[in-house]
Amino acid sequence: MLPKKNIILFCGGRSAEHEISLRSARYIASLLSPLDYTVLVVGIDREYGGMHLLSLSQLSELTCCNAHSGTECYLVRKKNKVILRTEESEYGEISVVFPVLHGPGGEDGSMQGWLDMLGIPYVGPSVLGSALAMDKEVSKRLLQAHGIPVVPFMSLKNAEGIPSYDEASILLKNKAFVVKPCSLGSSVGISKITGPQDYMEKIFNAFRYDTEIIVESYIAGKELECAVLGHKYPRASGVGEICIQESYAIYSYEAKYLDPQGAKVLVHADISEDDVQKIRDLSCRAFQALKCSGMARVDFFLSPFGIFLNEINTIPGFTSISLYPKLWEAAGIAPKDLVAHLIACAYERFNERSKLELFPEAIHTP
């Protein structure tokens, strides 16, 4: 019997989405265990960024990874192989990496660049795809260039020169806005503005989480999500719907994660089949426009004025109740098979790049 391959599951990280990452990692670890892999969980310290090898039992109990969690570890390339080491032990060759790091430092291309330097397959898009999707301003402008309708927006790069509420209303042609950090997810730092009274307060709150923020026109309508899977030839799931409790103005962090009654998730949105097909098509087009690979969850608004793409997440929430795995389960792909598909995409993209002559011999001219 052949030994199982080693897979590293990175989780934690230094972003505000640290705890959500741990939740996703617990579920993915439970799906990887029955497959032909030995799961090595590496938690990234929230404060210092150090790496710690965790047991599955430690992962199940953690709410925050810190210097006291697990055993300090590191990766090293040795004789054309990537090895995981601790002070006492050396693990066999690492076959593939599954980053479950939501937000900056894990979803923005930083981790992907390091893994490319090590020369190891990993789930998800490359450095460029990760960075493009993570930056809400850049991604919106690129999607616009591809003819994909996005939520009207303006970006603010520092806390100086902020337009007044009235100026923003004229620019966005709306009296209500949603403000959010430019490069963050999980609804961290997001808030709705409905008048001048709390406009500046909520703008500065978003600047607590990023040096650049996005102010969008508030779209009153259905909140819809579509899952995408694949590499060269991506496919889209059906369309799900987020039904937010009336006490919440938007799909906030509290409604999403802290209040069990904050929102209801439907794997089959109450929309026309024509709108379903349009959203599926737009999801795949956006996935390719932003050079994604592996997985993505694409978020939309459906209003009387049309369909608007809100944002795309390349490492979406992946818990037992998250819409990404639920949408694929509704489409006939069981969660453990979904994880296997994602790993296959990682190998496909890695093997594709391995065939390139990245370092050709120097051309000598007379």
C-alpha positions, 0 to 999 in steps of 0.5 A, a space after each residue: 500500500 502506497 503511503 499517503 501524500 502530505 498536504 499542508 492546510 494553512 490557516 489563521 493569518 494576521 488579518 481581521 479574518 483570522 477566526 473565520 479562517 480557523 473555522 473554514 480550516 476545521 471543516 476542510 480538514 475533516 474533508 481531507 482526512 478520508 482522502 489519500 492525504 496526511 493532513 498537516 495543519 499549519 496555523 499562522 500566528 495572529 500577532 507575529 506571523 510565525 508558523 505552528 504545526 497543529 494537531 487536528 484536536 488543537 485545531 478543533 479547539 482554537 479560536 486564535 493561533 498564537 505563539 503558544 499554539 502547536 510546535 513552531 515549524 517552517 518549510 524548506 526546499 531540499 533536493 528538489 522537494 519541499 519539506 516541513 520541519 520542526 526542531 525535533 522532526 522532519 516530515 516527508 515531501 509536501 505534495 500540495 498546499 491548501 491555503 485557507 487564509 482569508 484576507 490580506 497576507 493569504 488571499 492577496 497574492 503574498 502567500 501565493 508568491 512564497 509558494 511559487 518561490 518554493 515551487 509547490 502546487 497550491 489551491 487557488 489562483 496565482 499571485 496576479 489572480 489573487 491580487 486582482 480579485 482582492 483589490 476591490 477598486 482594481 477588480 471593478 475597473 477590470 470587470 468594467 473593461 470586460 463589459 461586466 456590470 459592477 456596483 457604482 463606486 468611488 475609491 478613497 486612498 487616504 483620509 484627506 480630501 474626502 468628499 462631503 456627503 452631498 458631493 458623494 450623493 451627486 457622484 454616486 447618484 444615490 442618498 445611501 452608500 455602503 463603505 468598505 475596506 478595499 482589500 478585506 472580506 468577511 464583511 469586516 469594516 463594512 457599514 451602510 450610510 443613509 445620511 450625513 449624520 454618520 457619514 464621516 464616522 463610518 468613512 473613518 471606521 473603514 480606514 481603520 482596516 485599510 489605507 484605501 476604501 470603497 464607497 458604493 451606491 447602495 443597491 436595494 434588491 436581492 443578494 445573490 451568490 454563485 460558486 465557480 470551480 475549475 481552471 481553464 474551463 470554469 463552471 458555475 453552480 446554481 445561484 444562492 440567495 442571502 435573506 438578511 434579517 430586517 434588523 440588519 441594514 446590510 449583510 454585516 459581520 454580525 449578521 454573517 457570523 455572530 447572530 445565528 438568526 442574522 441571515 438565512 441562506 437559500 441554495 436556490 434563489 427565488 429568481 427567474 431561470 433567465 436571471 440564473 443563467 445570466 448570473 452563471 455566465 457573468 460569474 465565469 466571465 468574471 472568474 476568467 477576467 480576473 485570472 482566477 483558478 480553482 475556486 471563487 464565490 461571486 456576489 451579485 445584487 439583483 435590483 429592478 435596474 438590473 444585475 450588478 456584480 458586487 465582488 469576487 472572493 478567491 478563498 471564500 468561507 468554507 465552513 459546513 454552513 458556507 454557501 460555496 460548498 453548499 451550492 456545489 452540494 446542491 449541484 451534485 458535488 459532495 463536499 469531499 469530492 469538491 475538495 478533491 476537485 480543487 486539489 486536481 485544479 492545483 495540480 493542473 495549474 502547476 503542471 501547466 506552468 512546469 512545462 514553461 521554459 521560465 529560465 532559458 539558457 542565455 542567448 549568445 550574440 556574436 
